[in-house]
C-alpha cells in the first residue's frame, strides 16, 4: 500500500495500477541530506517507506470527519480520515 501511494495511487480517481515514476524518489531526511531511492531496488524502497512512516489522523474539527451523517436521499455516511506521515 505504501509503495502504491508513493508511486501514483490517489483517492481522487480510479487507479489503473500504473506507477508514475521514471527512476526513483529523492527524499530529504531530517538532517537535510538528499537520499535517492532507485526504483530498481524495490525491496530497499519498501523497507524505507515501512520504517520511516506512521499512521496518523487529522484534526476532527478541521477536517470534519468521524460523525455519522445522512444525505438528502436518506443514505447514511460515516466519513473517516487516515493519514500516512513520514516519521520525524
N, C-alpha and C positions, 0 to 999 in steps of 0.2 A: 504494500500500500504506500509506504513512504517513497519508494522509487517511482511508482506511478504518479504520485502527486508532484514530486520534484521534476518529473520529465513530461508533464503535459495534462494530467487529469485535473479537471476543474469542475466545480459543481454547477457551472452556468450552462454547460452544453453536453450533449451525449458524446462520450469518448469512444473513438474507434480503435483504441489500443496502440496507436502510433505515438512514438516518443518524439518530442520536439527537442532534438539535440544534434549537435554536429560532432563534437569530440569529447566534451567533458563539462565539468562545472568548476567555476572559480569561486572560492569561498574565502572570506576574510575572517580569520579567527579572532578571539578576544585580545590577542597581543598585537593585532594589526598586520599579521603575516598573511600573505595570499597563499592559499592551498589549492592546487589544481588536482581534481579527481577525474581521471580519464574514464570514459565510459567503457573502454576496453577491459578495465578491471572492475567488473560489476560487483564482485564479492567485496572488494575494498569499499566501493561506493555504498553498498547496502550496509555494511558494518559501520561506516562513518555516520550515516543517517540514523541508524538504530542507536548508536552510542551517544549521539550529540543532539537528540531531540527528545521532547517530552510532550505528553498530552496536557492540555490546559483548557480553561474555559474563559470566555469573555465575561464582561460585566452583564448581569441580568437586566439591570435598569437601562444601561446604554444600548444594548442590542435587543432588548425587548423579547426575550425568549423564556421558556420554562413554564408558561401559563397555558392552560387549555383555553382555546377559543373556538367559537362557532361562526361559520360563514353565513352569508345571507341565505344560502340554499340549505342550511341546516347541517352541513358537513362539519365534523369536529376535527380540529387540528391541535397538535402539540408541537410547537417549534422547539427544536433542540440546537445546541451550539457546541461544537468541539473544535478546538484549535490545536495545531501541532506547531510547537515553537522550538527553536534551537536553544539548547541549554547555555546559560551564560558562563 
